């Protein structure tokens, strides 16, 4: 597993501490030859330090090894342990994702490195609902929700940001439903790091710190400042996504698309009201259908059966309900330990892969609509289509249940229809490209022909003189003499007649060319008239105007 470049200095410190630890062990055991062989630079530094101390007479010779070569064991052990623990804590989620992908995805797909995962700076949020569903007070900044942000960048240009947070306990009814849709206003206040806020600013006004909401915290964390913002109106996680995506696009210097999708994955680790799936579905079946499908709060009986999703779990200790709107995982057996986000990645990672497949096609369809048949965009889109359609046709998943989940979601999102539209659009784009190539070839041929005519006219004056000499010799009687009479008229005028005929031919060709241009390009400005006809005979007055007119007439 690879980490971001900002860990390079930490890795250097870890290597240095490890070398010091090993050098200490070799010195304490008297293995000076091994020290010179394994760490020659360290051995030279130790020898130089000992030599300088002996020359200055600072320590007795018999105490050199004991004082200079006996570093504190606990200090090195604590330093190495601190570095390893810090890296493990920050990369535990990435390691779990990598482990799941190693069993879930085909090895050839993983080796091609189709996407990159990054761990972004987290954020803190004070939700409007607290444990038990109670409403948070306005100035209550206790028990914040820590939100991890994970970024996935696919080679097709698709971005995914996963926000992971733990909801308050014992949420019921509308308090729980508020967290099942990303656009719901559930955040009363937020605390976000300065790099995210600064990079999300799009213009000079937004870059002015005096216009930013909230205030900076006094202490820094993770080497940067954090700003606490209390919203006049509550914010949503869709707003948080917009903030992060603006910052990312500014850093990579790219313009983002306007289409995005929020797909919540809700994991319930403990149910206290019911003793199992059947009892819970019997008591809360209508509520589950409403949550999973985003429908109205009250459903008719037949609609409940139609909208109730299938349990896709193969084990009895938990259920998994997957719909086009969101996914719900409910654990029926209470675990001996407190579960975390890592425990739910078995469900989240396949959903991420499915979203990638779907949005590759969505992105490709948008590119097809915006592609100009002229230029190299056609080739670029066709190149993208090769990889995008290949990932869709040849699923990267090799796990049976994950494939079933992917097929279900892609079917719910009508991805097959999207795929068919893309194939049709590619065929039409290819036809348009062929037509454009034909048009360009014809245009080049016409330009060459026009150039040939111009050259012929430019060097055609001697040929006109020869033609006039021939016309003089034709007898005036008969049909051929009659046809040659206009040429004889110019031929009898000598050189001036030759020049007049040349100008007439040149003007004729020029007029024909201008007529062709006028036929292809019509001059003038098209004026768009307002739709409909303005009716002037009747005036429609508002009720207030009619009442005022009535009062005036009464008076």
C-alpha positions in Angstrom: 0.0 0.0 0.0 1.3 3.4 -1.0 0.8 6.6 0.9 0.8 10.3 -0.1 4.1 12.2 -0.5 3.6 14.1 2.7 4.6 10.9 4.5 8.1 11.0 2.9 9.7 12.9 5.8 8.0 10.6 8.3 9.3 7.5 6.5 12.8 9.0 6.6 12.6 9.5 10.3 11.3 5.9 10.7 14.3 4.5 8.7 16.8 6.6 10.7 15.3 5.4 14.1 15.4 1.8 12.9 19.0 2.1 11.9 19.9 3.7 15.3 18.1 0.9 17.1 19.9 -1.8 15.2 23.2 0.0 15.6 22.6 0.2 19.4 22.0 -3.5 19.5 25.2 -4.4 17.6 27.3 -2.1 19.8 25.8 -3.5 23.0 26.6 -7.0 21.8 30.1 -6.0 20.7 29.5 -6.9 17.0 31.6 -4.1 15.5 32.3 -6.0 12.3 28.5 -6.4 11.7 28.0 -2.7 12.4 30.7 -1.7 9.9 29.2 -4.1 7.3 25.5 -3.2 7.7 25.8 0.5 8.6 29.2 1.8 7.4 28.1 5.5 7.7 26.8 5.0 11.2 30.0 3.2 12.2 32.1 6.1 10.8 30.1 8.6 12.7 30.4 6.6 15.9 34.2 6.2 15.4 34.6 10.0 14.6 32.6 10.9 17.7 34.8 8.6 19.9 38.0 10.0 18.3 37.0 13.6 18.9 36.2 12.9 22.5 39.5 11.1 23.0 41.5 13.9 21.5 39.8 16.5 23.6 40.2 14.4 26.7 36.6 14.8 27.6 36.0 11.2 28.7 38.3 8.4 29.9 39.1 5.7 27.3 37.5 2.9 29.3 34.2 4.8 29.5 33.9 5.6 25.8 32.0 2.6 24.8 29.8 2.6 27.8 28.7 6.3 27.5 28.8 7.0 23.8 27.5 3.7 22.5 24.7 3.1 24.9 21.7 5.2 23.7 18.4 5.0 25.5 16.5 1.9 24.4 13.1 3.2 25.4 13.4 6.5 23.5 14.1 4.7 20.2 11.3 2.2 20.8 8.8 4.9 21.6 9.8 6.9 18.5 9.4 3.9 16.2 6.1 2.9 17.8 4.7 6.4 17.6 5.5 6.7 13.9 4.1 3.3 13.1 1.0 3.9 15.2 0.4 7.3 13.6 0.6 5.9 10.0 -1.5 2.9 10.8 -4.2 5.1 12.4 -4.4 7.4 9.3 -4.2 4.5 6.8 -6.3 1.9 8.5 -9.3 2.6 6.2 -7.1 2.5 3.1 -5.6 -0.8 4.2 -9.0 -2.3 4.8 -10.2 -1.1 1.4 -7.1 -2.6 -0.3 -7.7 -5.9 1.5 -11.3 -6.1 0.4 -10.4 -5.1 -3.2 -7.8 -7.9 -3.3 -10.5 -10.5 -2.9 -13.3 -8.7 -4.6 -11.7 -7.5 -7.9 -9.9 -9.4 -10.6 -6.1 -9.2 -10.4 -5.7 -7.9 -14.0 -8.0 -5.0 -13.2 -6.2 -4.2 -10.0 -2.8 -4.3 -11.7 -3.9 -1.8 -14.3 -4.4 0.7 -11.4 -7.7 2.1 -12.8 -8.2 4.5 -9.9 -6.4 6.3 -7.0 -7.6 6.4 -3.4 -6.7 9.4 -1.2 -7.6 10.2 2.4 -8.6 13.9 2.6 -8.6 16.1 5.7 -11.6 15.3 8.0 -14.1 17.7 9.4 -16.4 18.0 12.4 -20.1 18.7 12.4 -22.7 19.4 15.0 -25.9 17.7 13.9 -29.3 19.1 14.6 -30.4 15.8 16.3 -28.6 14.3 19.3 -28.8 10.9 21.0 -32.4 9.9 21.5 -33.6 12.3 18.7 -33.5 15.4 20.9 -33.0 18.7 19.2 -29.7 20.4 19.7 -29.6 23.8 21.3 -28.3 26.7 19.2 -25.1 27.3 21.2 -24.5 23.6 22.1 -21.1 22.5 20.7 -20.8 19.2 22.6 -20.6 15.8 21.1 -19.5 16.7 17.5 -19.6 14.1 14.7 -16.2 13.4 13.3 -16.5 12.9 9.5 -13.8 11.1 7.5 -13.5 12.1 3.8 -12.2 9.6 1.3 -11.5 10.5 -2.3 -11.5 8.1 -5.3 -10.2 9.3 -8.7 -10.9 7.1 -11.7 -8.9 7.4 -14.9 -12.0 8.3 -16.8 -12.4 11.5 -14.8 -15.1 10.3 -12.4 -14.6 11.4 -8.8 -16.1 9.8 -5.7 -16.1 11.3 -2.2 -17.2 9.1 0.7 -18.1 10.8 3.9 -18.2 8.5 6.9 -19.7 9.5 10.2 -21.3 7.9 13.2 -24.9 9.0 13.8 -26.2 9.7 17.3 -27.7 6.7 19.1 -31.4 5.8 19.5 -32.6 7.9 16.6 -36.3 7.3 15.8 -38.9 8.4 13.2 -38.2 11.6 11.4 -34.9 12.2 13.2 -33.5 9.1 11.6 -35.1 9.7 8.2 -33.4 13.1 8.0 -30.0 11.3 7.6 -31.2 9.1 4.7 -31.0 11.8 2.0 -27.9 13.9 1.3 -29.8 17.0 0.6 -31.5 17.2 4.0 -30.5 20.1 6.3 -28.9 18.3 9.2 -25.8 20.3 10.1 -26.1 23.1 12.6 -22.4 24.0 12.7 -19.2 22.7 11.1 -15.5 22.9 11.7 -13.4 22.6 8.5 -9.7 23.0 7.9 -8.2 26.1 6.2 -6.9 24.3 3.0 -10.4 23.1 2.1 -12.1 26.5 2.6 -9.3 28.5 0.9 -9.2 26.3 -2.2 -13.0 26.2 -2.5 -13.1 30.0 -2.9 -13.9 30.7 -6.6 -13.5 34.4 -6.9 -12.0 37.4 -5.2 -15.0 38.0 -3.0 -15.0 34.5 -1.7 -11.2 34.6 -1.2 -11.6 37.6 1.1 -11.4 36.1 4.7 -13.5 38.9 6.1 -16.5 37.5 4.1 -16.0 34.0 5.5 -18.5 32.6 8.0 -17.5 31.8 11.5 -14.2 32.3 13.4 -10.8 30.5 13.6 -10.0 28.2 16.5 -7.2 29.4 18.7 -5.2 26.1 18.5 -4.0 24.5 15.3 -4.5 20.8 14.5 -2.7 18.6 11.9 -0.5 21.6 11.1 -3.3 23.9 10.0 -6.0 26.2 11.2 -9.6 25.2 11.6 -12.6 27.4 11.2 -15.9 26.9 13.1 -18.9 28.0 11.2 -22.4 28.2 12.7 -25.0 28.4 9.9 -27.9 30.8 10.0 -29.8 28.1 8.1 -28.9 24.5 8.6 -26.5 23.0 6.0 -26.6 19.5 4.3 -23.9 17.0 3.4 -24.6 17.9 -0.2 -23.2 21.4 0.7 -20.2 19.7 2.3 -19.7 17.7 -1.0 -19.8 21.0 -3.0 -17.2 22.5 -0.7 -14.8 19.6 -1.1 -15.3 19.2 -4.8 -14.7 22.9 -5.5 -11.4 22.6 -3.5 -10.3 19.5 -5.4 -11.1 20.9 -8.8 -9.1 24.1 -8.0 -6.1 22.1 -6.9 -6.1 19.9 -10.0 -6.9 23.0 -12.2 -9.9 21.4 -13.9 -13.5 22.3 -14.6 -16.0 19.9 -13.1 -19.3 18.7 -14.5 -22.7 19.7 -13.2 -24.0 16.2 -12.6 -23.5 14.3 -9.4 -25.3 11.7 -7.3 -25.5 11.2 -3.6 -26.0 7.6 -2.5 -26.4 7.0 1.3 -25.3 3.7 2.9 -26.9 3.4 6.3 -25.6 0.7 8.7 -27.5 0.0 11.9 -25.5 -2.0 14.4 -28.0 -2.5 17.1 -31.9 -2.8 17.1 -33.5 -2.6 20.6 -37.2 -2.6 19.7 -37.4 -6.0 18.0 -35.9 -9.5 18.4 -35.2 -10.3 14.7 -35.7 -9.5 11.1 -39.3 -11.0 10.8 -40.5 -9.1 13.8 -38.9 -5.9 12.7 -40.3 -6.1 9.2 -43.8 -6.8 10.5 -43.6 -3.8 12.8 -41.7 -1.4 10.6 -42.2 -2.7 7.0 -43.9 0.4 5.8 -41.3 2.6 7.4 -38.4 0.6 5.8 -40.1 0.9 2.4 -40.4 4.7 2.9 -36.7 5.0 3.9 -35.3 2.8 1.2 -37.3 4.4 -1.7 -37.6 8.0 -0.5 -41.4 7.8 -0.9 -44.2 9.5 1.0 -44.5 8.9 4.7 -47.8 7.0 4.3 -48.1 4.2 1.8 -51.0 2.0 0.7 -50.8 -1.7 1.6 -50.1 -2.9 -1.9 -47.4 -0.3 -2.4 -45.6 -1.5 0.7 -45.2 -5.0 -0.7 -44.1 -3.6 -4.1 -41.5 -1.2 -2.6 -40.1 -3.5 0.0 -36.6 -4.5 -1.2 -35.2 -8.0 -1.1 -32.8 -9.0 1.7 -29.5 -9.7 -0.1 -27.6 -11.0 2.9 -26.5 -14.7 2.9 -26.1 -14.9 6.7 -28.7 -14.6 9.4 -27.0 -12.2 11.7 -27.6 -9.2 9.5 -29.8 -8.0 6.6 -28.9 -5.9 3.5 -31.5 -4.0 1.6 -30.3 -2.3 -1.6 -32.4 0.1 -3.7 -31.7 2.8 -6.3 -32.0 5.4 -3.6 -29.9 4.1 -0.8 -28.7 0.9 1.0 -29.6 -0.3 4.5 -27.7 -2.8 6.6 -29.2 -3.9 9.9 -27.3 -6.2 12.4 -29.7 -8.5 14.3 -27.0 -10.0 16.6 -25.2 -7.6 18.9 -21.5 -7.8 18.5 -19.0 -8.1 21.4 -17.1 -5.1 20.2 -18.1 -1.6 19.0 -18.2 -1.7 15.2 -16.7 1.0 13.0 -16.7 2.3 9.5 -14.1 -0.4 8.5 -16.5 -3.1 9.5 -19.0 -1.9 6.8 -16.6 -1.7 3.9 -17.7 -5.1 2.7 -20.9 -3.4 1.6 -19.5 0.0 0.7 -16.7 -1.1 -1.6 -19.0 -3.0 -4.1 -21.3 -0.1 -4.2 -18.4 2.2 -5.0 -17.4 0.0 -7.8 -21.0 -0.1 -9.1 -21.2 3.7 -9.0 -17.9 3.9 -10.9 -19.3 1.7 -13.7 -22.6 3.7 -13.9 -20.9 7.1 -13.9 -18.3 6.2 -16.4 -21.2 5.7 -18.9 -22.9 8.9 -17.7 -19.7 10.8 -18.2 -19.2 9.2 -21.6 -22.7 10.2 -22.6 -22.1 13.8 -21.6 -18.9 13.8 -23.6 -20.7 12.4 -26.7 -23.3 15.2 -26.5 -20.6 17.9 -26.2 -18.3 16.4 -28.9 -17.8 18.3 -32.2 -17.6 16.0 -35.2 -14.8 18.2 -36.5 -11.3 17.9 -35.0 -9.9 15.2 -32.8 -12.6 15.0 -30.2 -14.1 12.0 -32.0 -10.9 10.0 -31.6 -10.6 11.0 -27.9 -14.2 10.0 -27.1 -13.8 6.7 -29.0 -10.7 6.0 -26.9 -12.6 6.7 -23.7 -15.5 4.6 -24.9 -13.1 1.6 -25.3 -12.2 1.6 -21.6 -15.6 2.7 -20.3 -17.6 0.2 -22.2 -15.0 -2.6 -21.5 -15.3 -2.1 -17.7 -19.1 -2.2 -18.1 -19.2 -5.3 -20.3 -16.4 -7.2 -18.5 -17.2 -6.6 -14.8 -14.2 -6.1 -12.6 -15.9 -8.1 -9.8 -15.2 -11.7 -9.2 -17.3 -12.3 -6.1 -20.7 -13.8 -6.6 -22.8 -11.8 -4.2 -21.1 -8.6 -5.2 -21.9 -9.3 -8.9 -25.5 -9.8 -8.0 -25.6 -6.5 -6.0 -24.0 -4.7 -8.9 -26.4 -6.1 -11.5 -29.3 -5.2 -9.3 -28.2 -1.5 -8.9 -27.3 -1.1 -12.5 -30.7 -2.4 -13.4 -32.4 -0.1 -11.0 -30.5 2.9 -12.5 -31.4 1.8 -16.1 -27.7 1.5 -17.0 -28.5 -0.9 -19.8 -30.6 1.7 -21.6 -27.8 4.2 -21.0 -25.3 1.8 -22.6 -27.6 1.3 -25.6 -27.9 5.1 -26.1 -24.1 5.4 -26.0 -23.7 2.7 -28.7 -26.2 4.5 -30.9 -24.6 7.9 -30.2 -21.2 6.4 -31.1 -22.5 5.1 -34.4 -24.1 8.4 -35.2 -21.0 10.3 -34.3 -18.9 8.0 -36.6 -21.4 8.7 -39.4 -21.1 12.5 -38.7 -17.3 12.2 -38.7 -17.4 10.4 -42.0 -19.7 13.0 -43.5 -17.4 15.8 -42.2 -14.4 14.1 -43.7 -16.3 13.8 -47.0 -17.3 17.5 -46.8 -13.7 18.6 -46.1 -12.5 16.5 -49.1 -15.0 18.0 -51.4 -14.2 21.5 -50.1 -10.5 20.9 -50.7 -11.3 19.7 -54.3 -13.4 22.8 -54.9 -10.6 25.0 -53.7 -8.1 23.2 -55.9 -10.5 23.6 -58.9 -11.0 27.3 -58.1 -7.2 27.8 -57.9 -6.8 26.1 -61.2 -9.4 28.4 -62.8 -7.6 31.4 -61.3 -4.2 30.2 -62.6 -5.8 29.5 -66.0 -7.2 33.1 -66.1 -4.0 34.6 -64.9 -1.9 32.9 -67.7 -4.7 32.7 -70.2 -4.2 36.0 -72.1 -1.8 34.4 -74.7 -4.3 31.6 -75.2 -7.1 34.2 -75.9 -4.9 35.8 -78.5 -4.4 32.5 -80.3 -8.2 31.9 -80.1 -8.9 35.3 -81.7 -6.5 34.5 -84.6 -8.4 31.3 -85.2 -11.7 33.1 -85.1 -10.6 35.5 -87.8 -10.0 32.7 -90.2 -13.5 31.2 -89.9 -15.8 32.1 -92.8 -18.6 34.5 -91.9 -21.3 32.4 -93.8 -23.1 29.5 -92.2 -23.7 28.3 -88.6 -20.1 28.2 -87.5 -19.5 31.7 -88.8 -22.5 33.0 -86.9 -21.3 31.4 -83.7 -17.8 32.9 -84.1 -19.1 36.4 -84.8 -18.8 37.6 -81.1 -15.2 36.5 -81.1 -14.5 38.2 -84.4 -16.0 41.4 -83.0 -13.2 41.4 -80.3 -10.6 40.0 -82.7 -11.0 42.9 -85.2 -10.1 45.4 -82.4 -6.6 44.0 -82.0 -4.9 44.0 -78.6 -7.7 46.1 -77.1 -10.2 43.5 -78.1 -8.1 40.7 -76.6 -8.0 42.6 -73.3 -11.7 43.4 -73.3 -12.5 39.7 -73.8 -10.2 38.7 -71.0 -11.9 41.1 -68.6 -15.3 39.8 -69.7 -14.3 36.2 -69.0 -12.7 37.2 -65.6 -15.9 39.1 -64.6 -18.1 36.2 -65.6 -16.2 33.7 -63.4 -16.1 36.1 -60.5 -19.8 36.7 -60.7 -20.5 33.0 -60.8 -18.3 32.5 -57.7 -20.1 35.3 -55.8 -23.5 33.8 -56.8 -22.4 30.5 -55.4 -21.4 32.1 -52.1 -24.6 34.0 -51.8 -26.5 30.8 -52.3 -24.6 29.0 -49.5 -24.5 31.9 -47.0 -27.4 34.2 -46.8 -26.6 37.7 -45.5 -28.8 39.5 -43.0 -29.8 39.3 -39.4 -32.7 37.0 -38.4 -35.0 38.9 -36.0 -36.9 36.7 -33.5 -40.4 38.0 -33.1 -42.4 37.4 -29.9 -44.8 34.5 -30.1 -48.4 35.2 -30.5 -50.4 38.3 -31.6 -50.9 41.4 -29.5 -54.6 41.9 -28.9 -55.3 45.6 -28.5 -59.1 45.7 -28.1 -59.6 44.4 -24.6 -57.7 45.3 -21.4 -57.7 42.8 -18.5 -57.7 44.5 -15.1 -56.7 43.0 -11.7 -59.4 42.6 -9.0 -58.0 45.6 -7.1 -58.1 47.7 -10.2 -61.7 46.7 -10.9 -62.8 47.6 -7.4 -61.1 51.0 -7.6 -62.8 51.7 -10.9 -66.2 50.6 -9.4 -65.7 53.0 -6.5 -64.9 55.9 -8.9 -68.0 55.2 -10.9 -70.1 55.1 -7.7 -68.7 58.4 -6.7 
